[in-house]
């Protein structure tokens, strides 16, 4: 066999081993991604102030609000009861950043909006798919979001019920490893 062919085969085997090793590391990290979950920035509060950092100047995803409870529609009006009983008022918000990605979401100038599943559905009951929006062992249910595409600054709100708030830019999915060849 020609020396050039042997060198190419050796290089190919080395690259194959690197690829298999990278694949194994990637598979090991899949569990970290699935287990990734945010922590509450504020817990059991009726008002609060949060800082929006917006380090890249492209706007932040904002905040998601949860309440303790279950998905219940006792009066069968098509709206989840926790939305009927909980209101969130934005007192102060940063300026909105007009970035390419922010045009894909809701256009509500950073105000609070009810959202269980998809934009525009607000708190409409959907007993099959809304059940996926529990958080932390089915004890917290999604209420809505605020400050979508906000730039850097302070965000303040008040609520008539206790809420739990997650900064959507703070999802912790653990360390990731990438091999670049």
OpenMM code with the backbone's topology and positions (N, CA, C; nanometers):
from openmm import Vec3, app, unit

residues = "UNK UNK UNK UNK UNK UNK UNK UNK UNK UNK UNK UNK UNK UNK UNK UNK UNK UNK UNK UNK UNK UNK UNK UNK UNK UNK UNK UNK UNK UNK UNK UNK UNK UNK UNK UNK UNK UNK UNK UNK UNK UNK UNK UNK UNK UNK UNK UNK UNK UNK UNK UNK UNK UNK UNK UNK UNK UNK UNK UNK UNK UNK UNK UNK UNK UNK UNK UNK UNK UNK UNK UNK UNK UNK UNK UNK UNK UNK UNK UNK UNK UNK UNK UNK UNK UNK UNK UNK UNK UNK UNK UNK UNK UNK UNK UNK UNK UNK UNK UNK UNK UNK UNK UNK UNK UNK UNK UNK UNK UNK UNK UNK UNK UNK UNK UNK UNK UNK UNK UNK UNK UNK UNK UNK UNK UNK UNK UNK UNK UNK UNK UNK UNK UNK UNK UNK UNK UNK UNK UNK UNK UNK UNK UNK UNK UNK UNK UNK UNK UNK UNK UNK UNK UNK UNK UNK UNK UNK UNK UNK UNK UNK UNK UNK UNK UNK UNK UNK UNK UNK UNK UNK UNK UNK UNK UNK UNK UNK UNK UNK UNK".split()
positions = [
    Vec3(0.0843, -0.1171, 0.0000),
    Vec3(0.0000, 0.0000, 0.0000),
    Vec3(0.0891, 0.1237, 0.0000),
    Vec3(0.0454, 0.2241, -0.0707),
    Vec3(0.1191, 0.3489, -0.0847),
    Vec3(0.1253, 0.4222, 0.0499),
    Vec3(0.2373, 0.4931, 0.0756),
    Vec3(0.2543, 0.5662, 0.2018),
    Vec3(0.1474, 0.6740, 0.2178),
    Vec3(0.1102, 0.7396, 0.1093),
    Vec3(0.0086, 0.8449, 0.1168),
    Vec3(-0.1255, 0.7870, 0.1613),
    Vec3(-0.1575, 0.6695, 0.1146),
    Vec3(-0.2830, 0.6053, 0.1532),
    Vec3(-0.2810, 0.5694, 0.3019),
    Vec3(-0.1656, 0.5197, 0.3499),
    Vec3(-0.1537, 0.4853, 0.4918),
    Vec3(-0.1686, 0.6096, 0.5795),
    Vec3(-0.1058, 0.7195, 0.5391),
    Vec3(-0.1153, 0.8451, 0.6150),
    Vec3(-0.2606, 0.8928, 0.6184),
    Vec3(-0.3283, 0.8858, 0.5051),
    Vec3(-0.4695, 0.9272, 0.4997),
    Vec3(-0.5562, 0.8384, 0.5882),
    Vec3(-0.5287, 0.7086, 0.5901),
    Vec3(-0.6062, 0.6176, 0.6751),
    Vec3(-0.5820, 0.6476, 0.8227),
    Vec3(-0.4580, 0.6741, 0.8597),
    Vec3(-0.4264, 0.7057, 0.9995),
    Vec3(-0.4970, 0.8347, 1.0407),
    Vec3(-0.4899, 0.9358, 0.9558),
    Vec3(-0.5580, 1.0625, 0.9846),
    Vec3(-0.7086, 1.0390, 0.9957),
    Vec3(-0.7634, 0.9566, 0.9072),
    Vec3(-0.9063, 0.9255, 0.9109),
    Vec3(-0.9464, 0.8559, 1.0394),
    Vec3(-0.8655, 0.7608, 1.0855),
    Vec3(-0.8948, 0.6895, 1.2098),
    Vec3(-0.8883, 0.7854, 1.3288),
    Vec3(-0.7890, 0.8741, 1.3315),
    Vec3(-0.7771, 0.9718, 1.4399),
    Vec3(-0.8998, 1.0631, 1.4416),
    Vec3(-0.9409, 1.1131, 1.3251),
    Vec3(-1.0590, 1.1993, 1.3181),
    Vec3(-1.1855, 1.1235, 1.3589),
    Vec3(-1.1938, 0.9966, 1.3210),
    Vec3(-1.3082, 0.9151, 1.3610),
    Vec3(-1.3137, 0.9001, 1.5127),
    Vec3(-1.2001, 0.8748, 1.5759),
    Vec3(-1.1963, 0.8618, 1.7216),
    Vec3(-1.2335, 0.9927, 1.7903),
    Vec3(-1.1869, 1.1051, 1.7368),
    Vec3(-1.2242, 1.2357, 1.7922),
    Vec3(-1.3751, 1.2564, 1.7782),
    Vec3(-1.4300, 1.2194, 1.6636),
    Vec3(-1.5740, 1.2325, 1.6412),
    Vec3(-1.6549, 1.1460, 1.7357),
    Vec3(-1.6123, 1.0226, 1.7567),
    Vec3(-1.6821, 0.9328, 1.8490),
    Vec3(-1.6740, 0.9877, 1.9913),
    Vec3(-1.5577, 1.0389, 2.0297),
    Vec3(-1.5429, 1.0983, 2.1635),
    Vec3(-1.6323, 1.2199, 2.1808),
    Vec3(-1.6379, 1.3067, 2.0799),
    Vec3(-1.7254, 1.4239, 2.0858),
    Vec3(-1.8716, 1.3843, 2.0925),
    Vec3(-1.9096, 1.2816, 2.0175),
    Vec3(-2.0471, 1.2320, 2.0207),
    Vec3(-2.0816, 1.1803, 2.1601),
    Vec3(-1.9901, 1.1060, 2.2211),
    Vec3(-2.0139, 1.0523, 2.3557),
    Vec3(-2.0297, 1.1655, 2.4574),
    Vec3(-1.9450, 1.2683, 2.4479),
    Vec3(-1.9580, 1.3828, 2.5386),
    Vec3(-2.0905, 1.4557, 2.5160),
    Vec3(-2.1303, 1.4687, 2.3907),
    Vec3(-2.2565, 1.5352, 2.3587),
    Vec3(-2.3756, 1.4599, 2.4135),
    Vec3(-2.3758, 1.3290, 2.3991),
    Vec3(-2.4851, 1.2474, 2.4521),
    Vec3(-2.4913, 1.2591, 2.6038),
    Vec3(-2.3763, 1.2647, 2.6694),
    Vec3(-2.3735, 1.2764, 2.8152),
    Vec3(-2.4338, 1.4092, 2.8610),
    Vec3(-2.4258, 1.5137, 2.7791),
    Vec3(-2.4764, 1.6454, 2.8167),
    Vec3(-2.6236, 1.6653, 2.7829),
    Vec3(-2.6855, 1.5746, 2.7088),
    Vec3(-2.8265, 1.5886, 2.6732),
    Vec3(-2.9126, 1.5932, 2.7986),
    Vec3(-2.8811, 1.5123, 2.8979),
    Vec3(-2.9580, 1.5137, 3.0221),
    Vec3(-2.9510, 1.6495, 3.0901),
    Vec3(-2.8361, 1.7167, 3.0832),
    Vec3(-2.8236, 1.8496, 3.1426),
    Vec3(-2.9159, 1.9489, 3.0740),
    Vec3(-2.9298, 1.9381, 2.9440),
    Vec3(-3.0160, 2.0301, 2.8706),
    Vec3(-3.1613, 2.0061, 2.9084),
    Vec3(-3.2040, 1.8809, 2.9145),
    Vec3(-3.3417, 1.8507, 2.9494),
    Vec3(-3.3726, 1.8891, 3.0935),
    Vec3(-3.2745, 1.8788, 3.1822),
    Vec3(-3.2961, 1.9136, 3.3215),
    Vec3(-3.2777, 2.0624, 3.3472),
    Vec3(-3.2349, 2.1361, 3.2444),
    Vec3(-3.2124, 2.2786, 3.2616),
    Vec3(-3.3406, 2.3471, 3.3059),
    Vec3(-3.3300, 2.4293, 3.4052),
    Vec3(-3.4472, 2.4984, 3.4547),
    Vec3(-3.4039, 2.6265, 3.5219),
    Vec3(-3.4861, 2.7237, 3.5129),
    Vec3(-3.4517, 2.8503, 3.5765),
    Vec3(-3.4817, 2.8458, 3.7256),
    Vec3(-3.4291, 2.9415, 3.7945),
    Vec3(-3.4651, 2.9596, 3.9346),
    Vec3(-3.5470, 3.0875, 3.9435),
    Vec3(-3.6293, 3.0952, 4.0441),
    Vec3(-3.7120, 3.2140, 4.0599),
    Vec3(-3.6255, 3.3336, 4.0972),
    Vec3(-3.6459, 3.4443, 4.0269),
    Vec3(-3.5790, 3.5696, 4.0619),
    Vec3(-3.6504, 3.6335, 4.1807),
    Vec3(-3.7826, 3.6166, 4.1870),
    Vec3(-3.8640, 3.6630, 4.2994),
    Vec3(-3.9623, 3.5527, 4.3350),
    Vec3(-3.9833, 3.5305, 4.4650),
    Vec3(-4.0735, 3.4249, 4.5092),
    Vec3(-4.1765, 3.4791, 4.6069),
    Vec3(-4.3022, 3.4407, 4.5857),
    Vec3(-4.4110, 3.4700, 4.6789),
    Vec3(-4.4184, 3.6192, 4.7125),
    Vec3(-4.4262, 3.7029, 4.6077),
    Vec3(-4.4295, 3.8479, 4.6261),
    Vec3(-4.5531, 3.9070, 4.5588),
    Vec3(-4.5953, 4.0226, 4.6069),
    Vec3(-4.7033, 4.0959, 4.5411),
    Vec3(-4.6505, 4.2205, 4.4708),
    Vec3(-4.5207, 4.2456, 4.4812),
    Vec3(-4.4581, 4.3541, 4.4058),
    Vec3(-4.3084, 4.3280, 4.4021),
    Vec3(-4.2419, 4.3947, 4.3114),
    Vec3(-4.0981, 4.3752, 4.3042),
    Vec3(-4.0344, 4.4590, 4.1956),
    Vec3(-3.9039, 4.4692, 4.2043),
    Vec3(-3.8242, 4.5392, 4.1044),
    Vec3(-3.7113, 4.4469, 4.0616),
    Vec3(-3.6942, 4.4332, 3.9319),
    Vec3(-3.5899, 4.3483, 3.8750),
    Vec3(-3.5059, 4.4303, 3.7785),
    Vec3(-3.3798, 4.3957, 3.7675),
    Vec3(-3.2909, 4.4638, 3.6738),
    Vec3(-3.2833, 4.3855, 3.5438),
    Vec3(-3.2928, 4.4576, 3.4343),
    Vec3(-3.2727, 4.3994, 3.3022),
    Vec3(-3.1331, 4.4414, 3.2586),
    Vec3(-3.0464, 4.3438, 3.2321),
    Vec3(-2.9074, 4.3752, 3.1989),
    Vec3(-2.8873, 4.4035, 3.0501),
    Vec3(-2.9483, 4.3269, 2.9632),
    Vec3(-2.9361, 4.3418, 2.8177),
    Vec3(-2.7915, 4.3677, 2.7768),
    Vec3(-2.7058, 4.2728, 2.8036),
    Vec3(-2.5629, 4.2893, 2.7801),
    Vec3(-2.5258, 4.3038, 2.6332),
    Vec3(-2.6065, 4.2482, 2.5429),
    Vec3(-2.5724, 4.2570, 2.4009),
    Vec3(-2.6429, 4.3716, 2.3285),
    Vec3(-2.7281, 4.4459, 2.3989),
    Vec3(-2.7972, 4.5587, 2.3378),
    Vec3(-2.9082, 4.5197, 2.2424),
    Vec3(-2.9450, 4.3910, 2.2400),
    Vec3(-3.0492, 4.3424, 2.1495),
    Vec3(-3.1827, 4.3193, 2.2195),
    Vec3(-3.1935, 4.3578, 2.3458),
    Vec3(-3.3164, 4.3351, 2.4215),
    Vec3(-3.3135, 4.2000, 2.4905),
    Vec3(-3.3900, 4.1870, 2.5974),
    Vec3(-3.3984, 4.0626, 2.6725),
    Vec3(-3.5341, 3.9967, 2.6500),
    Vec3(-3.5422, 3.8690, 2.6854),
    Vec3(-3.6673, 3.7949, 2.6688),
    Vec3(-3.7728, 3.8367, 2.7702),
    Vec3(-3.7308, 3.8945, 2.8808),
    Vec3(-3.8265, 3.9425, 2.9795),
    Vec3(-3.8448, 3.8462, 3.0949),
    Vec3(-3.9655, 3.8474, 3.1521),
    Vec3(-3.9942, 3.7729, 3.2736),
    Vec3(-4.1215, 3.6909, 3.2564),
    Vec3(-4.1215, 3.5719, 3.3157),
    Vec3(-4.2407, 3.4875, 3.3161),
    Vec3(-4.2933, 3.4806, 3.4586),
    Vec3(-4.4245, 3.4961, 3.4722),
    Vec3(-4.4910, 3.4978, 3.6019),
    Vec3(-4.5663, 3.3668, 3.6225),
    Vec3(-4.5526, 3.3122, 3.7438),
    Vec3(-4.6222, 3.1902, 3.7832),
    Vec3(-4.6991, 3.2172, 3.9117),
    Vec3(-4.7997, 3.1361, 3.9368),
    Vec3(-4.8708, 3.1366, 4.0642),
    Vec3(-4.8792, 2.9924, 4.1124),
    Vec3(-4.8981, 2.9750, 4.2429),
    Vec3(-4.9206, 2.8401, 4.2948),
    Vec3(-5.0655, 2.8034, 4.2666),
    Vec3(-5.0862, 2.6812, 4.2240),
    Vec3(-5.2230, 2.6386, 4.2004),
    Vec3(-5.2329, 2.5271, 4.0992),
    Vec3(-5.3520, 2.5131, 4.0451),
    Vec3(-5.3822, 2.4121, 3.9447),
    Vec3(-5.4604, 2.4775, 3.8324),
    Vec3(-5.4579, 2.4148, 3.7162),
    Vec3(-5.5391, 2.4626, 3.6052),
    Vec3(-5.6840, 2.4231, 3.6309),
    Vec3(-5.7664, 2.5231, 3.6669),
    Vec3(-5.9072, 2.4995, 3.6995),
    Vec3(-5.9911, 2.6049, 3.6282),
    Vec3(-6.1038, 2.5623, 3.5742),
    Vec3(-6.2023, 2.6535, 3.5151),
    Vec3(-6.3390, 2.6138, 3.5698),
    Vec3(-6.3630, 2.6487, 3.6965),
    Vec3(-6.4851, 2.6041, 3.7641),
    Vec3(-6.6117, 2.6604, 3.7020),
    Vec3(-6.6085, 2.7825, 3.6512),
    Vec3(-6.7296, 2.8416, 3.5942),
    Vec3(-6.7442, 2.8133, 3.4444),
    Vec3(-6.6548, 2.7334, 3.3881),
    Vec3(-6.6599, 2.6932, 3.2467),
    Vec3(-6.6762, 2.8110, 3.1509),
    Vec3(-6.6058, 2.9216, 3.1791),
    Vec3(-6.6136, 3.0369, 3.0889),
    Vec3(-6.5038, 3.0355, 2.9828),
    Vec3(-6.4204, 2.9307, 2.9822),
    Vec3(-6.3144, 2.9197, 2.8825),
    Vec3(-6.1862, 2.9911, 2.9210),
    Vec3(-6.1810, 3.0482, 3.0420),
    Vec3(-6.0623, 3.1176, 3.0925),
    Vec3(-6.0209, 3.0503, 3.2230),
    Vec3(-5.8912, 3.0204, 3.2357),
    Vec3(-5.8434, 2.9593, 3.3595),
    Vec3(-5.8698, 3.0534, 3.4765),
    Vec3(-5.9143, 2.9972, 3.5881),
    Vec3(-5.9527, 3.0776, 3.7042),
    Vec3(-5.8371, 3.1593, 3.7609),
    Vec3(-5.7147, 3.1076, 3.7572),
    Vec3(-5.6035, 3.1847, 3.8140),
    Vec3(-5.5802, 3.3141, 3.7361),
    Vec3(-5.6193, 3.3183, 3.6097),
    Vec3(-5.6082, 3.4425, 3.5322),
    Vec3(-5.7187, 3.5409, 3.5706),
    Vec3(-5.8365, 3.4874, 3.6020),
    Vec3(-5.9467, 3.5737, 3.6453),
    Vec3(-5.9163, 3.6409, 3.7787),
    Vec3(-5.8426, 3.5711, 3.8656),
    Vec3(-5.8216, 3.6193, 4.0017),
    Vec3(-5.6896, 3.6917, 4.0234),
    Vec3(-5.6012, 3.6906, 3.9247),
    Vec3(-5.4691, 3.7511, 3.9427),
    Vec3(-5.4457, 3.8577, 3.8368),
    Vec3(-5.4080, 3.9761, 3.8822),
    Vec3(-5.3713, 4.0823, 3.7879),
    Vec3(-5.2319, 4.1326, 3.8225),
    Vec3(-5.1562, 4.1639, 3.7197),
    Vec3(-5.0207, 4.2163, 3.7352),
    Vec3(-5.0156, 4.3502, 3.6628),
    Vec3(-4.9692, 4.4528, 3.7323),
    Vec3(-4.9572, 4.5865, 3.6739),
    Vec3(-4.8106, 4.6257, 3.6672),
    Vec3(-4.7672, 4.6678, 3.5497),
    Vec3(-4.6296, 4.7142, 3.5325),
    Vec3(-4.6243, 4.8604, 3.5746),
    Vec3(-4.5342, 4.8905, 3.6675),
    Vec3(-4.5192, 5.0264, 3.7189),
    Vec3(-4.4092, 5.1000, 3.6437),
    Vec3(-4.2990, 5.0306, 3.6184),
    Vec3(-4.1843, 5.0908, 3.5504),
    Vec3(-4.1213, 4.9853, 3.4613),
    Vec3(-4.0785, 5.0261, 3.3426),
    Vec3(-4.0123, 4.9323, 3.2516),
    Vec3(-3.9082, 5.0062, 3.1694),
    Vec3(-3.8038, 4.9337, 3.1271),
    Vec3(-3.7031, 4.9948, 3.0405),
    Vec3(-3.7602, 5.0181, 2.9007),
    Vec3(-3.6853, 5.0894, 2.8198),
    Vec3(-3.7252, 5.1094, 2.6806),
    Vec3(-3.7220, 4.9769, 2.6056),
    Vec3(-3.8032, 4.9667, 2.5030),
    Vec3(-3.8087, 4.8469, 2.4197),
    Vec3(-3.7021, 4.8578, 2.3113),
    Vec3(-3.6327, 4.7461, 2.2860),
    Vec3(-3.5304, 4.7404, 2.1815),
    Vec3(-3.5946, 4.6803, 2.0570),
    Vec3(-3.5818, 4.7467, 1.9459),
    Vec3(-3.6361, 4.6953, 1.8201),
    Vec3(-3.5279, 4.6155, 1.7483),
    Vec3(-3.5193, 4.4871, 1.7797),
    Vec3(-3.4226, 4.3975, 1.7164),
    Vec3(-3.4978, 4.3040, 1.6218),
    Vec3(-3.4239, 4.2386, 1.5337),
    Vec3(-3.4870, 4.1473, 1.4381),
    Vec3(-3.5685, 4.0394, 1.5086),
    Vec3(-3.5141, 3.9810, 1.6151),
    Vec3(-3.5833, 3.8722, 1.6835),
    Vec3(-3.7073, 3.9208, 1.7573),
    Vec3(-3.7071, 4.0444, 1.8059),
    Vec3(-3.8189, 4.0915, 1.8871),
    Vec3(-3.9450, 4.1149, 1.8051),
    Vec3(-3.9320, 4.1256, 1.6743),
    Vec3(-4.0500, 4.1418, 1.5893),
    Vec3(-4.1307, 4.0131, 1.5784),
    Vec3(-4.0723, 3.9008, 1.6202),
    Vec3(-4.1411, 3.7721, 1.6121),
    Vec3(-4.2353, 3.7496, 1.7293),
    Vec3(-4.2228, 3.8264, 1.8346),
    Vec3(-4.3030, 3.8061, 1.9548),
    Vec3(-4.4142, 3.9078, 1.9673),
    Vec3(-4.4713, 3.9157, 2.0856),
    Vec3(-4.5837, 4.0070, 2.1086),
    Vec3(-4.5400, 4.1529, 2.1018),
    Vec3(-4.6272, 4.2359, 2.0525),
    Vec3(-4.5995, 4.3789, 2.0417),
    Vec3(-4.6820, 4.4509, 2.1479),
    Vec3(-4.6353, 4.4458, 2.2730),
    Vec3(-4.7129, 4.5054, 2.3815),
    Vec3(-4.6322, 4.6061, 2.4624),
    Vec3(-4.5228, 4.6533, 2.4063),
    Vec3(-4.4434, 4.7601, 2.4680),
    Vec3(-4.3945, 4.7268, 2.6087),
    Vec3(-4.3681, 4.5998, 2.6364),
    Vec3(-4.3125, 4.5600, 2.7650),
    Vec3(-4.4133, 4.5412, 2.8762),
    Vec3(-4.5413, 4.5615, 2.8491),
    Vec3(-4.6450, 4.5449, 2.9506),
    Vec3(-4.6668, 4.3965, 2.9808),
    Vec3(-4.7350, 4.3684, 3.0924),
    Vec3(-4.7702, 4.2313, 3.1270),
    Vec3(-4.8800, 4.1828, 3.0335),
    Vec3(-4.8719, 4.0561, 2.9938),
    Vec3(-4.9794, 3.9945, 2.9167),
    Vec3(-4.9959, 3.8503, 2.9622),
    Vec3(-5.1217, 3.8059, 2.9657),
    Vec3(-5.1509, 3.6682, 3.0038),
    Vec3(-5.1081, 3.5766, 2.8906),
    Vec3(-5.0387, 3.4696, 2.9273),
    Vec3(-4.9958, 3.3720, 2.8278),
    Vec3(-4.9714, 3.2398, 2.8984),
    Vec3(-5.0473, 3.1400, 2.8613),
    Vec3(-5.0246, 3.0070, 2.9163),
    Vec3(-4.9399, 2.9262, 2.8193),
    Vec3(-4.9771, 2.9282, 2.6919),
    Vec3(-4.9053, 2.8476, 2.5950),
    Vec3(-4.8470, 2.9321, 2.4834),
    Vec3(-4.9296, 2.9851, 2.3980),
    Vec3(-4.8821, 3.0582, 2.2811),
    Vec3(-4.9307, 3.2014, 2.2835),
    Vec3(-4.8539, 3.2866, 2.2167),
    Vec3(-4.8936, 3.4262, 2.2045),
    Vec3(-5.0324, 3.4337, 2.1415),
    Vec3(-5.1160, 3.5183, 2.1962),
    Vec3(-5.2494, 3.5380, 2.1415),
    Vec3(-5.3557, 3.4509, 2.2053),
    Vec3(-5.3162, 3.3418, 2.2719),
    Vec3(-5.4155, 3.2552, 2.3350),
    Vec3(-5.4510, 3.3021, 2.4752),
    Vec3(-5.3715, 3.3887, 2.5314),
    Vec3(-5.3921, 3.4426, 2.6651),
    Vec3(-5.4180, 3.3310, 2.7652),
    Vec3(-5.5322, 3.3299, 2.8309),
    Vec3(-5.5615, 3.2292, 2.9337),
    Vec3(-5.6739, 3.1361, 2.8924),
    Vec3(-5.6905, 3.1156, 2.7643),
    Vec3(-5.7965, 3.0271, 2.7173),
    Vec3(-5.7670, 2.8840, 2.7594),
    Vec3(-5.8711, 2.8161, 2.8035),
    Vec3(-5.8532, 2.6797, 2.8514),
    Vec3(-5.8257, 2.5849, 2.7364),
    Vec3(-5.7282, 2.5026, 2.7569),
    Vec3(-5.6978, 2.3927, 2.6666),
    Vec3(-5.6461, 2.2824, 2.7566),
    Vec3(-5.7345, 2.1980, 2.7996),
    Vec3(-5.7035, 2.1005, 2.9034),
    Vec3(-5.5946, 2.0016, 2.8637),
    Vec3(-5.5726, 1.9816, 2.7355),
    Vec3(-5.4707, 1.8859, 2.6933),
    Vec3(-5.3315, 1.9468, 2.6927),
    Vec3(-5.3159, 2.0632, 2.6305),
    Vec3(-5.1810, 2.1178, 2.6147),
    Vec3(-5.1390, 2.2093, 2.7282),
    Vec3(-5.2306, 2.2780, 2.7951),
    Vec3(-5.1904, 2.3683, 2.9027),
    Vec3(-5.1255, 2.2944, 3.0182),
    Vec3(-5.1534, 2.1687, 3.0351),
    Vec3(-5.0957, 2.0926, 3.1455),
    Vec3(-4.9437, 2.0859, 3.1359),
    Vec3(-4.8878, 2.1144, 3.0184),
    Vec3(-4.7431, 2.1131, 3.0015),
    Vec3(-4.6772, 2.2362, 3.0619),
    Vec3(-4.7541, 2.3314, 3.1104),
    Vec3(-4.6972, 2.4558, 3.1587),
    Vec3(-4.6997, 2.4666, 3.3100),
    Vec3(-4.6941, 2.3510, 3.3747),
    Vec3(-4.6674, 2.3475, 3.5172),
    Vec3(-4.5178, 2.3681, 3.5360),
    Vec3(-4.4784, 2.4070, 3.6539),
    Vec3(-4.3367, 2.4258, 3.6824),
    Vec3(-4.3081, 2.3705, 3.8209),
    Vec3(-4.1998, 2.2999, 3.8347),
    Vec3(-4.1525, 2.2504, 3.9635),
    Vec3(-4.2542, 2.1583, 4.0305),
    Vec3(-4.2652, 2.0376, 3.9777),
    Vec3(-4.3504, 1.9334, 4.0357),
    Vec3(-4.4980, 1.9705, 4.0393),
    Vec3(-4.5454, 2.0332, 3.9357),
    Vec3(-4.6876, 2.0641, 3.9193),
    Vec3(-4.7450, 2.1585, 4.0240),
    Vec3(-4.6639, 2.2313, 4.0976),
    Vec3(-4.7203, 2.3193, 4.1997),
    Vec3(-4.7303, 2.4645, 4.1545),
    Vec3(-4.6602, 2.5026, 4.0484),
    Vec3(-4.6670, 2.6390, 3.9964),
    Vec3(-4.7237, 2.6342, 3.8550),
    Vec3(-4.8143, 2.7255, 3.8256),
    Vec3(-4.8725, 2.7293, 3.6917),
    Vec3(-4.8445, 2.8650, 3.6285),
    Vec3(-4.8230, 2.8621, 3.4994),
    Vec3(-4.7862, 2.9833, 3.4267),
    Vec3(-4.9040, 3.0796, 3.4214),
    Vec3(-4.8735, 3.2074, 3.4445),
    Vec3(-4.9738, 3.3134, 3.4400),
    Vec3(-4.9547, 3.4005, 3.3166),
    Vec3(-4.8321, 3.4423, 3.2905),
    Vec3(-4.8079, 3.5299, 3.1762),
    Vec3(-4.6651, 3.5792, 3.1737),
    Vec3(-4.6426, 3.6809, 3.0907),
    Vec3(-4.5076, 3.7331, 3.0722),
    Vec3(-4.5108, 3.8856, 3.0682),
    Vec3(-4.3923, 3.9450, 3.0824),
    Vec3(-4.3803, 4.0906, 3.0735),
    Vec3(-4.2388, 4.1273, 3.0316),
    Vec3(-4.2240, 4.2482, 2.9836),
    Vec3(-4.0951, 4.3079, 2.9493),
    Vec3(-4.0264, 4.2357, 2.8334),
    Vec3(-4.1043, 4.1876, 2.7380),
    Vec3(-4.0485, 4.1213, 2.6209),
    Vec3(-3.9739, 4.2244, 2.5367),
    Vec3(-3.8481, 4.1982, 2.5075),
    Vec3(-3.7604, 4.2840, 2.4267),
    Vec3(-3.7211, 4.4128, 2.4980),
    Vec3(-3.7263, 4.4137, 2.6313),
    Vec3(-3.6842, 4.5323, 2.7059),
    Vec3(-3.5326, 4.5484, 2.6986),
    Vec3(-3.4895, 4.6724, 2.6945),
    Vec3(-3.3479, 4.7032, 2.7022),
    Vec3(-3.3045, 4.7092, 2.8479),
    Vec3(-3.1840, 4.7565, 2.8721),
    Vec3(-3.1300, 4.7638, 3.0076),
    Vec3(-3.2073, 4.8661, 3.0905),
    Vec3(-3.2275, 4.8330, 3.2178),
    Vec3(-3.2957, 4.9242, 3.3089),
    Vec3(-3.3703, 4.8486, 3.4171),
    Vec3(-3.4561, 4.9193, 3.4876),
    Vec3(-3.5329, 4.8624, 3.5983),
    Vec3(-3.6742, 4.8279, 3.5529),
    Vec3(-3.7240, 4.7134, 3.5997),
    Vec3(-3.8606, 4.6691, 3.5736),
    Vec3(-3.9296, 4.6509, 3.7079),
    Vec3(-4.0416, 4.7210, 3.7294),
    Vec3(-4.1158, 4.7113, 3.8552),
    Vec3(-4.2610, 4.6758, 3.8265),
    Vec3(-4.3202, 4.5999, 3.9180),
    Vec3(-4.4588, 4.5575, 3.9017),
    Vec3(-4.5247, 4.5443, 4.0382),
    Vec3(-4.6578, 4.5368, 4.0372),
    Vec3(-4.7315, 4.4942, 4.1553),
    Vec3(-4.8423, 4.4005, 4.1112),
    Vec3(-4.8919, 4.3219, 4.2069),
    Vec3(-4.9917, 4.2205, 4.1777),
    Vec3(-5.0881, 4.2096, 4.2943),
    Vec3(-5.2106, 4.1669, 4.2664),
    Vec3(-5.3080, 4.1495, 4.3734),
    Vec3(-5.2982, 4.0119, 4.4390),
    Vec3(-5.2150, 3.9229, 4.3864),
    Vec3(-5.1914, 3.7894, 4.4414),
    Vec3(-5.0407, 3.7648, 4.4460),
    Vec3(-4.9985, 3.6698, 4.5260),
    Vec3(-4.8566, 3.6331, 4.5288),
    Vec3(-4.8178, 3.5694, 4.3961),
    Vec3(-4.7045, 3.6139, 4.3424),
    Vec3(-4.6539, 3.5596, 4.2168),
    Vec3(-4.5090, 3.5160, 4.2349),
    Vec3(-4.4640, 3.4352, 4.1413),
    Vec3(-4.3271, 3.3852, 4.1365),
    Vec3(-4.2748, 3.4221, 3.9984),
    Vec3(-4.1576, 3.4850, 3.9931),
    Vec3(-4.1095, 3.5426, 3.8679),
    Vec3(-3.9764, 3.4799, 3.8280),
    Vec3(-3.9665, 3.4463, 3.7002),
    Vec3(-3.8439, 3.3916, 3.6425),
    Vec3(-3.7916, 3.4906, 3.5395),
    Vec3(-3.6616, 3.5161, 3.5432),
    Vec3(-3.5982, 3.5947, 3.4378),
    Vec3(-3.5711, 3.4978, 3.3231),
    Vec3(-3.6373, 3.5178, 3.2105),
    Vec3(-3.6269, 3.4233, 3.0992),
    Vec3(-3.4875, 3.4168, 3.0377),
    Vec3(-3.4024, 3.5123, 3.0674),
    Vec3(-3.2652, 3.5088, 3.0168),
    Vec3(-3.1710, 3.4331, 3.1096),
    Vec3(-3.2213, 3.3824, 3.2213),
    Vec3(-3.1363, 3.3154, 3.3201),
    Vec3(-3.1526, 3.1641, 3.3235),
    Vec3(-3.1961, 3.1028, 3.2164),
    Vec3(-3.2101, 2.9570, 3.2164),
    Vec3(-3.0746, 2.8938, 3.2366),
    Vec3(-3.0660, 2.7994, 3.3293),
    Vec3(-2.9410, 2.7302, 3.3604),
    Vec3(-2.9437, 2.5923, 3.2962),
    Vec3(-2.8698, 2.5759, 3.1851),
    Vec3(-2.8666, 2.4452, 3.1197),
    Vec3(-2.7337, 2.3757, 3.1424),
    Vec3(-2.6553, 2.4276, 3.2344),
    Vec3(-2.5297, 2.3615, 3.2678),
    Vec3(-2.4230, 2.3882, 3.1630),
    Vec3(-2.3018, 2.3443, 3.1913),
    Vec3(-2.1926, 2.3683, 3.0973),
    Vec3(-2.2084, 2.2829, 2.9718),
    Vec3(-2.1647, 2.3362, 2.8611),
    Vec3(-2.1663, 2.2601, 2.7370),
    Vec3(-2.0250, 2.2528, 2.6831),
    Vec3(-1.9963, 2.1455, 2.6120),
    Vec3(-1.8629, 2.1244, 2.5565),
    Vec3(-1.8758, 2.1140, 2.4057),
    Vec3(-1.7921, 2.1842, 2.3347),
    Vec3(-1.7929, 2.1763, 2.1890),
    Vec3(-1.6513, 2.1472, 2.1412),
    Vec3(-1.6413, 2.0606, 2.0446),
    Vec3(-1.5129, 2.0294, 1.9840),
    Vec3(-1.5143, 2.0878, 1.8438),
    Vec3(-1.4209, 2.1761, 1.8154),
    Vec3(-1.4123, 2.2381, 1.6839),
    Vec3(-1.2889, 2.1836, 1.6141),
    Vec3(-1.3104, 2.1312, 1.4953),
    Vec3(-1.1981, 2.0748, 1.4189),
    Vec3(-1.1737, 2.1620, 1.2981),
] * unit.nanometer
topology = app.Topology()
chain = topology.addChain("A")
for resn in residues:
    res = topology.addResidue(resn, chain)
    for name in ("N", "CA", "C"):
        topology.addAtom(name, app.Element.getBySymbol(name[0]), res)
